[in-house]
Amino acid sequence: MKSFLCMLTVVASTFVAPLAVRAADIVDTAVSAGSFNTLVAAVKAAGLVEALKGDGPLTVFAPTDEAFKKLPAGTVESLLKPENKDKLIAILKYHVVAGKVMAADVVKLTSAETLEGDKVTIKVVGGKVMINKSTVAKADIVCDNGVIHVIDTVLLPPAK
C-alpha cells in the first residue's frame, strides 16, 4: 500500500504540478498585476482581448496606468469612445510585436515592426532600454503566450 501511495504521488506530481505553475496569458497577467487597468480597459474597448489571449507568441510593450496619465487630459476617455475604435486599435497594435522577444534579444535590435505596421525604435541609453521615447521599467514578464515589457509612456504610431 505504501509503494502504491508513493507511485500515486509521483504520478500526480508529474501531471498536476506543471498545470499548477503554468503562466497566465498576456491579458490575465496584466489584469492580475493591478497596474494596467487603463490598458486592459482599452484592450476590451478595442475588442482585442481574444487576440491577446490567443496562442501567440506576442511581445507586448505595456504602458502602466501612470503612463496613460501622461497623455493630455481627455485623451483616454476620447479613445475609449466607439467612434474612435479604429484609432484605439492602431495605438494598441503599435504596442505589440509578433514573436517572443526577451530583453536579451531586444537590446540587440535597433527597431521592431509592430502589429500596427509601423516600426518602433529600440536603443539602450545609460543602461536603460528605450522603445521610442519610452523607458522599459520592467522586462521579461513571461506569459504562456508571450512576454510583457512594462513601459513608462504610451507609444503613439506615426501620423499617417
N, C-alpha and C positions, 0 to 999 in steps of 0.2 A: 504494500500500500504506500509506504514511504517513497519508494522509487517511482511509483505512478504519479504521486504528487510532485516530485521533483521534475519529472518529464513534462507534466502539465504546466508547471511554472515556466520551464524553458520554452515550450511551445507558445504559451501566452505572451511571454516577453518578446519572442521573435516576431509575432504577428500583430500584437496590440501596441507595443511600445512605439514602433515607428509611426503609427497613426496618432498617438498622443503628442508627439513632438513635431508633427508636420507643420510647416509655416502656413500662415494665413495668406490669402490672396492680397493683391495691392489695395483693394477697397477696404477689406476688413482690417488690414493693418493700419490704414490711415484713420479709420473710424476709431479703432481701439487706442490709438496714440493720443487722441484728445486735443491735438494742436493743429488739426487740419479740418476743422468744422466748416470753414468757408469753402475750401477746396471740395470737400465732399458734397456740400450743397450745390456747388457749381456743376460737379460731375452728374449729380441727379438731375438738375435742371436741363442739362445738355443731352440727357438720355444716353450717357456713356458708361453707366455702371456695368452693364453686361460686358462691354468691350474690355474694361479694366479687370473684370473677374474672369476673363477668358484664359485660354491656355498660355498665351504669351509665347516666348518671354518678352517682357517690356521693361524699359528703364524709364522711370518717372522722376523728373525734377520737380519735387513737391513743395510749393510755397506754403509757409505756415500761415496761420491766422494773422500774425503780426505783419507778414509780408503783404497780405491783402490790405491791411490798414494803411500802408504806404501809398496806395493808389489815391488819386484825387477823390474827394468826398462825392458820394453818389455813384461812383463807377461800378462797384459790385452790384448795387441794387439795380442799376440800369442793365447790366449784363444778364441778370437773372430773369429779366422780363422775356416772355415768349417771343416777342418781335425781334429780340436780339440773340436768339438761339444760335444762328449761324456764326455770328461773331464770337460768341462764347465757346462754341465747339472749336473754332480755329485757334483761339487762345489756349484752350486746354490741350489740343493736339500738339501745340508748339512746345509743350512741356514733356512730350513723350517721344522716345526713340525706340525703334524696333530692336529687339535683342536684349540680352542681359549684359549691360556694360558696368562692370565693377570699377571702383575707384582706381585700382591699379591700371585698368585699361583706359579710363577717362584721361588720366594725366599724360598719356602717350598721344592723345588726339589734339588736333587744333580746331576741329569742328565736328558736328554730327548732324545728320539730316533727321528732322523731326517728322512725325506722322502728319503734321500740317503741310509739309512740303518744303519749307524753308529750313536753313541750317542755323544752328546756334554755334557761337564761337566758344571755344574752350581754351583756357590758358591758366597757368599757375603764376600767381603773383604773391610774393612774400610767403611762399609755402602754402597758400590757400588756393583752392581750385575755384575758378570763376567760370560761370556759364553766362555769356554776355556780360552784363554788369551785376549779376547776382553771385553771391558767395555761397559755396556749398558749406552749410553749417554742420551737417552730419551725413556721412556717406555709408553706403553698403547696408541698408536695412533690407535684408533678404526676405523675399516673399516667395510663395510656391509658384508664382507665375512671373517672376522678375525681381527687380530691385528698385528701391526708392532712395533717392539722394535728396535730403532736405535742403531747400534754398531759402534765402532771406529776402528775395524780391520776386515779384511776379514777372514772368517773361512775357513780353508782348511781341508778336510777329511783326516783321517789317510791313509798313503800309504798302498796299498794292497800288 
